Amino acid sequence: MKAIVLKQFGGIENLIEQEITVPSISENEVLVKVRAFSINPVDVKTRSGEALAESLKSESPIILGWDISGIIVKTGENVTSLKIDDEVFGMVNFVGHGKAYAEYVAIPVEHLALKPKNISHIEAAASTLAALTAWQAFTFFGKLNKDNKVLIHAAAGGVGHFAVQIAKSLGAFVIGTSSAKNKNFILGLGADKHIDYKKEHFENILSNIDFVLETIGYNNFKKSVSVLREKGTIVNLPSGLTEKDKKSAKQKKLNACFFMSVYSNGNDMKIIADLLERKIIRPYIYKVYKFNQVQEAHLQVETGRTKGKVIVEI
């Protein structure tokens, strides 16, 4: 089968297409013929030697990627919940070795859900890690309640555009930040208020916020803490917070998750599938690349200016 192998950590030139053996499956796994996978910032960071690089460095070959949508072609002997020819999607083995950049992927059955019939494999692949991150941020790592005021940073991005929609579905008042060019996009997703981060300082405008989904890092965390009410909630996605940052959150008696790591969960994927089927959420696809264009797809995500999701179709 074809796979995109990472020869060594570094630039995009290290992503090489190779023929490798189709993976075998265990008794609790299924073999999926991949129709589409997505590229996430964690893919780019891991490729460059950050993020999950340390945990993957002893693997051979290293195959990046965790988001897939495809068709089951083989099932393990203990698998009863899914069957051959089922169309499925999910986030595979995160945080571990997902191996999604390939024609076939061996996947624990508990990481998958049936793909809704009203969306394509491209849309399904877009609605895995990013959608799960938003869902788990609001329901597991933090608790977003009805009528809460929530501030979502980078609201036009992969996680952000799902977060806006999920927060609205939970009954929150949603404020999203982005550049001015994405204002209508974010309001169209259901946000109640937009802030242009290039022209407005949110910390001078907002106060008494109940929940912040912090996706930027650096000084943005400190500024986000300043707009939260006492005992409010902040869920932080980027790593690298200083002890001073953490202390400032604790002094305000905040409910704070200092580094959220999304995890593979088939039950949560079924919830995402239901939201997609009922058209409560929808992915925005920025661009679809071919299998031999994975390097270009990485470059696009690396810009940090992608609206929605970047997908590779096989």
PyMOL commands that set and color helices and strands:
alter all, ss='L'
color gray80, all
select helices_A, chain A and resi 12-14+41-48+53-56+109-111+121-126+129-141+158-169+180-188+202-205+219-227+243-251+266-277+291-302
alter helices_A, ss='H'
color red, helices_A
select strands_A, chain A and resi 2-6+15-19+29-39+67-75+87-91+104-108+112-114+149-152+173-178+193-196+209-214+228-236+255-257+285-290+309-313
alter strands_A, ss='S'
color yellow, strands_A
deselect
rebuild
show_as cartoon
